[in-house]
Amino acid sequence: MPDLADVAAALAPAFSSKLVHWQESHGRHSLPWQNTRDPYRVWLSEIMLQQTQVATVLEYYARFLKRFPTVADLAAARSDEVLGLWSGLGYYSRARNLHRCAQDVVELHGGQFPQTAELLQTLPGIGPSTAAAVASFCFSERVAILDGNVKRVLTRLTAFSGDLASSAQERILLGLATELLPRRRLREDMPRYTQGIMDLGATICTSRQPSCLLCPVQDLCRGLASGAPERFPVKTRKLKRSVLPLSLLWAERADGAVWLERRAATGIWGGLYCFPVFSDEDALLAALPARLQGHLQAVPPFVHVLTHKDLRLSPMRLVLSARQAMALQLAGEGAWFGRADWTVLGLPAPIRKLLA
Ligand code: SF4
């Protein structure tokens, strides 16, 4: 059986040129973060697209750019405002890193993004794939991205049967991905190639039922030749899920204001404004004066799904008069927020849903 590196070397010229031509004629061209070499816009879209569908990102991307047209505007913003605009996209560490990254670009790099993947990775929240995307799209660096879509295309193309649960196998695949990059030094080739492999994974080489008949590299694809391209990629480790029960105190004043506390910067919903959170109902009751406990109303519990965890949320609602509200003393630092205030704050999605 030929060595995988030899396979990649043999495939490289035809693969990259077919992909570049296909992208030109059949790839995606109309997304708002395409057709630009502005690293701020490319970086913003790459961070938003992690774990989030294109359709959802479109709206947030436009809103962010309207409010923060440049990296300097984002760097100068208050973190509350950044988290507020991010609210609903989830994975809030992305928003916190986004803000810190913008500040570093301004403070450490004079407002200009570094131009190599290696330097880009020194910034907060920029991993190898995002760095490679920015460097290849904006600066034509010959560097490979390896996100989920790209892994699928490349493992099928080369019939790569290594288990991607192993980091050693991932490194081998990265080597293949680098070997397959275009050799020509044309300025347009790297951006088109990078976009092409992303487009192919997103629209043709999909995880279920890939459209191999429409694929520009079907004649090169060893996975297709094997008769079962969906066998690739191989990844054995399953995410271990856990369940975390939490009780939420939904304290509301007669005028509709709600009590919100800012969560610690790390952990679930880090940095967001939230109802007070307790490990269980007993802990919630213990935080309240006895005379208010009788006013609590249980709200039907529900499950909120995170990547590795299911949150089983049990809200308890407490509607208070203005006088009772003044007497409410909770351990955490918080305040009463009227509707006009909380609609622009960064709130966890399930809290926003409850309030809506
Ligand atoms: Fe994917 Fe099929 Fe194309 Fe192979 S031929 S890269 S399996 S779409």
Residues whose N, C-alpha, C, O or C-beta is under 5 A from the ligand:
A	BS01	SF4	V153 R156 L157 I204 C205 P210 S211 C212 C215 V217 Q218 C221 G223 L224 P229
